[in-house]
Amino acid sequence: MSEAALKAPGVAVPSGDTNRWKALVFIALAQLMVVLDATIVNIALPSAQTDLGISDGNRQWVVTAYALAFGGLLLFGGRIADLWGRKRAFVLGLAGFAAASALGGAATTGPMMFGARALQGVFGALLAPAALSLLAVMFTDAKERAKAFGIYGAIAGGGGAVGLILGGFLTEYLDWRWTFFVNIPFAVVAAAGAYFVIREPEGGRNRSTLDIPGVILSTFGLVALVYGFTRAESDGWGDTVTVSMFVASAVLLIAFALVESRVKAPLLPLRVVTDRNRGGIYLSLGLAIIGMFGLFLFLTYYLQVVKGYSPVKTGFAFLPMVGGMITGSTQIGTRLMTRVPARLLMGPGFLVAGLGMLLLTQLEIDSSYAALLLPAMLLLGLGMGTAFMPAMSLATQGVQPRDAGVASAMVNTSQQVGGAIGTALLNTIASSATTSYVKDHIAGATAGPQQKLVQLQGLVHGYTAAIWFAVGILGLAALIAFTFVNAGRPGSTPVASGEGVEDEVPVPVVAH
């Protein structure tokens, strides 16, 4: 291929560009920072609450402020990456995330902390889709794409558990403020490396004017949806504000879909989500995250409250799940992705994870870690790693380069909304089951130790009741993957043509 051809608009990074593997290191580092932050702050929350004098009623805003900004602005952040260029959005997102983390670590009041967390969410919403879309446009060869997304998928899946370990260490042996400050070296190294080694393919930007009505409707619609689920967890599903948020979200998101179908340059082109494969992936990923988010929460409480583990020991207890995710993503998913259709990795992957979840329905107060939790975590990790890796790759495959950012943002949006639903829905189920159990059994417990035992039994009963729902949700995710995802092997991937019609062409032909 001539030098002129390589520089032609729409041509992806050629296979001779060795810098893309160096770029993967810095993209993965940034992704690790974002995923770590989601769990590391939870570990530090009790200490931060005490130091800053945050009331019990307001402490949820440390988590909610981030979730609202991140979830609400993801589509906007993805389109900004398409407009400005993914490298520029990636570096700016890292710089802003580092500054917000420094502000959070230096916080002296509750409102200052809430503001810092909201800023982290804003820049995270710019950073996350830029990172995923960079991978999508830089790795187009089937085998290389499999390896790159295997690494990315392992980090996306296992980083949360690593955050529990790191958060425990920093909180116990240093100070809660270091759970924020630790982001700064991550961001600085990733931004500096990305600036010097990332070479984004030319011709992939979206030069259209920004869809302002779409930005407003999608942002407020997603914020209302995430806040509705967050509010349901603390105030109940029948709460007036909760119901109002869900109604407002439905109205805004329906209006958003109508606007996007009519404007010339939509924020989210409907072709991105109406594609059968991508739609199935967004839906199955969101459902899988619903189950996983609840599980992380329940197992953390089970290990610390019921089993008496320290935060550090709890973090280490999750390592088998991390190992399973890394193995499933980098070994099983990567090796098979170019040989079998994606649905034959995603569907069985969700089913294996569901089997691990099914084991956890047998949890009791005195359950053995080695006999029950260890095999369950290994199955969950293997299943999720195997399923997530091809899902993330296929979700951005065949997308026109100018839509790569917003398609990547939809992956993050499905995960973020899934996390909010999972935390609220499964928490509500667990709390109701616990309350009912304690009410039925507390009368027979007269002494203090007996009453405490009943309360612990009630907690575990609540966890297992919610985990049964998670098993069903993972089964539904598997069914959707088998039914909707019908793409062939990534060796013959759909690539958008100039007319917007997708044609099957071999992956090495990388013109979009």
ABEGO torsion letter per residue (X at the ends): XBAAAAABBGBBBBAABAAAAAAAAAAAAAAAAAAAAAAAAAAAAAAAAAAAGBBAAAAAAAAAAAAAAAAAAAAAAAAAAAAAEAAAAAAAAAAAAAAAAAAAAABABAAAAAAAAAAAAAAAAAAAAAAAAAAAAABABAAAAAAAAAAAAAAAAAAAAAAAAAAAAAAAABBAAAAAAAAAAAAAAAAAAAAAABBBBBGABBABBBBAAAAAAAAAAAAAAAAAAAAAAAAEAABAAAAAAAAAAAAAAAAAAAAAAABABBABBAAAAABAAAAAAAAAAAAAAAAAAAAAAAAAAAAAAAAGBBAAAAAAAAAAAAAAAAAAAAAAAAAAAAABBAAAAAAAAAAAAAAAAAAAAABBAABBAAAAAAAAAAAAAAAAAAAAAAAAAAAABGBBAAAAAAAAAAAAAAAAAAAAAAAAAAAAAAAAAAAAAAAAAAAABABAAAAAAAAAAAAAAAAAAAAAAAAAAAAAAAAAAAAABABBBAABBBBBBAAGBBBBBBAABABX
